[in-house]
Amino acid sequence: MPNSFNAKTTLQVAGQDYEIFKLDAVPGSARLPYSIKILLENLLRNEDGVTVTREDIDFFSNWDSQAEPSKEIQYRPARVLMQDFTGVPAVVDLAAMRDAMQALGGDPRKINPLQPAELVIDHSVQVDHFGSDDAFALNAELEFRRNQERYNFLKWGQNALDGFKVVPPDTGIVHQINVEYLSRVIFPKPLNGVTQAYFDTCVGTDSHTTMVNGIGVLGWGVGGIEAEASMLGQPVSMLVPKVVGFKLTGTLKEGVTATDLVLTIVDRLRQHGVVGKFVEFYGPAISTLPMGDRSTIANMGPEYGATCGLFPIDQITLDYLRLTGRSEAQIALVEAYCKAQGVWHTADAAEADYSEKLELDLGDVVPSLAGPKRPQDRVPLTEMASHFPAALAALKKERNIPDKGPAKATIDGEEVEISDGSIVVAAITSCTNTSNPSVMLAAGLVAKKAAERGLKKAPWVKTALGPGSMAVTRYLDRAGLTEPLKALGFHNVGYGCTVCIGNTGPLPEPVSKAIADNDLCAVSILSGNRNFEGRVHAEVRMNYLASPPLVVAYAIAGRIDIDPYKDPLTTDAAGNPVYLKDIWPSQGEVLEAIKQNVTTEEFTSAYADVFSGDARWQSLEAAESQTYDWPADSTYIQNPPYFKGMSLDVAPVEDITGGRCLALLGDSITTDHISPAGAIKPDSPAGKYLIEKGVDPKDFNSLGSRRGNHEVMMRGTFANIRLRNLMAPGTEGGVTLHQPSAEQMSIYDAAMKYQAEGTPAIVIAGKEYGSGSSRDWAAKGPRLLGVRAVIAESYERIHRSNLVGMGILPLEFIKGDNAQSLGLTGTETFDIVGLQNGEAKQVEVKATATDGSVKTFNAKVRIDTPNEVDYYRNGGILHYVLRKLAA
């Protein structure tokens, strides 16, 4: 391998030699932001004269922080992280590729992760049971019963695929386990007789992979398709981004939490605009910012729109690694390597050359929530009482929801009144906050003070506590806060993402009936990172993000439209009003609880046998075969048709002619709208398919749990109950009008008709198409429905990449154009002309109306890199990789 800059040298740490590639071998590297230094080291180490050249590395000597990104590099992350919703289809694809490799005459064993790949099963547990001591055990039992086929399949993958590890279910949340256990920070790897040391870097099949940036590990979410290619040794093709430096000063005031800080940062960065950019946090406050707060901020990178939000490595990082039980040898390597590379952070560290700068005084942060349907819509706590009525009125007007007034319901023998603004779900959930001892212990202290006053949650509130990892349970137990949380209804419901991803389970029947009978706009409050409409629960229209202690307080109040500074949450047994200030812990109390109860023992005991699983996992049977024996009658795992009829030859890309619009969509269409997720309704295309296969509706499980079966997933694509297709006004859900018949039907049925007719399908959308969580099925589903192209005003970064990865053409309206300005109705026939075998930067779109008139407009081709051209020509990234390996 070339070593053009003579960067290779030896670092000795505690008697062990490590081969490293020194950054200071490249002139001008000292001024680079930390994240750019990580990219530079990656190129130095992987210089091969083909994918990484001397010119690629030399670019960083004269990196212009102000220039628009134009330099493409081939970046190789150290490892790949997956959760089970996105991980199962990734392993399905690897199994299908093994079959395809065999059919092409190759060795199926070549299909293997070439980079470490770790999967954490955390997205399958649902909150069917809550508010009782046996909730965790009952939910875990249901989880295994529902998902045994998937879990058997994952155990096959663990046996058959080299370099692939699975953390079994009921252990913790993927991103929290990544921070608390999996991350190396500096990666040691035996290679060619030596041990290399380099920056730990990570891509993951979940957008909140960004959480790992809190401990100084550069990582972000990619589509499952891109992650699979990375596992198979393909570099991530990317443009060297702009880097936004975010300076933090001051300290948080009394009563302000890390959640309030991150919601403020999300608000600021969304206003500034950081899509496609790296964000780095620096400034004097960094040296006092606990690791829990750093991880909370890094976690919500997707919410503020950045590729990542990176923190430096410093003494606090080392202290955290020691707290969480990393070895002293690993900790010594981290310190020595970072100091040798000039990236060790101190309070007086020189400021890097950032592209843009922002600054926040932590003293300006105030307690806040965010909602009712976007994480960037921050609302100061003092304004909630006035905010909610306005938000409610706007929603009712937008959705034409009648005002029927409150509803009566009988819950556990008590008659109660439920109305608009009633909180029906209160959940401490999501790695965003469960990774942070300060807010988790604060929640426990709020519960303790409330229980001492004899307070209870409002009877109509479904409560849930998803601790995030077993370490959290251990320190809550040690602090004596588990029982007070239970007294308020916050029993452990499972170690998984639960409510934050919509695995909320059913509402109590009286509550559900009250909402339905009176068209109520009920509310959820959760300590998560996503609150898109329809995500938390199909029956809950308005959702607010808040810190764990506020979740507990609002569960007591039972209503969102109060000012907790002026209005009492409730009254105690003596009839005295109880205000938020009466049960809110001081910062001193929280810090003392951390000092006394969050110890290394909690983490080492929690992770002692992290890959072993419980007796249920250990009893699962898994074949030892090199290719998977697909069970013909499985409704969970099926061999996808992506490689059917594939040959080694690549056919030229042809223009798209005679296309029909499958859906005409507005702004902010998220992957939750596109990708199959949530409950399966019996009368939906997916439900009808399962019933035909003999599955009882009570055993449907969720769409996410069936991501390994393309037949279910393609039927659930564009089926979100809140999707509004402008072609079918007055409807919600996966409804469209087939053209030219104008017959109303499900999007799935229309897609099947178009395929039978040989008609290519397209989708037209507004701004921010594909925002939200990275979901590979948001691209796989449309591909299987026959979608050949999407024309949108703008795209979310990961989703655009995923579309290309599945061979779908992403087009962007020229600035100033959109469907409305061009008068597009979706009834037209579309021709997309001038693709130039995938190399075109702009194409012409001809829309022929039913009366024969033609509108012609240009659209930008969003195939952004040469690698993506290759992927598109091959019909997708997996086809490209398979052909390379088979050849």
Protein Blocks (a to p, Z undefined) as FASTA:
>chain_A
ZZfkopaccddeehiacddddfklpghklmpcfklmmmmmmmmmmggolmpcfklmmmmm
mocfkbccfbdcddddfbdcddfklmmmmmmmmmmmmmmmmmnopafklpccfbdcdddd
fklbccfbghiaklmmmmmmmmmmmmmmmmmmmmmmmmmpghiacddehkbcfklmmmmm
mpnoiacddeehiacddddddddfbfklmmmmmnopacddddfklmmmmmnopacddddd
dddddddehjddehiafklmmmmmmmmmmmnopghiacddedjklmmmcfklmmmmmmmm
mmnopabdcddddfklmmmmmmnopafklmmmmmmmmmmnopaccfklccdddfbdcddd
fklpccddddjkbfklccdfklmmmmmmmmmmmmmmmnopacebjadddeehiacdddeh
iafbdcdehjklmmpmklmmmmmmmmmmmmmnopacdfklccdddehpaklmmmmmmnop
mmmmmmnopacfbjcfklmnopnopadfklmmmmmmnopacddddfbfbfcehklpmklm
bdcdddfklmmmmmmnopabbcfklpcfbdcfkopacdfklmcccfklmmmmmmmmmcfk
lmmmmmmmmmnopmklmmpccdfbfbdcddfkbckbccdfklgoiafbdcdddddehiac
fbdcdehiafklmpggdjddfkbmklmmmmmnopafklnopmklmmmpmklmmmmgokaf
kbccfklghiacjdddddfklpacdfklmmmmmmmnopacdddddehihiajddfklmmm
mmmnopabdcdfbdcfklmmmmmmnopacddddehiafklnopghlaccddehklnopaf
bdcdddddfkopacddddddfbfbfklmmmmmnopaklmmmmmmmZZ
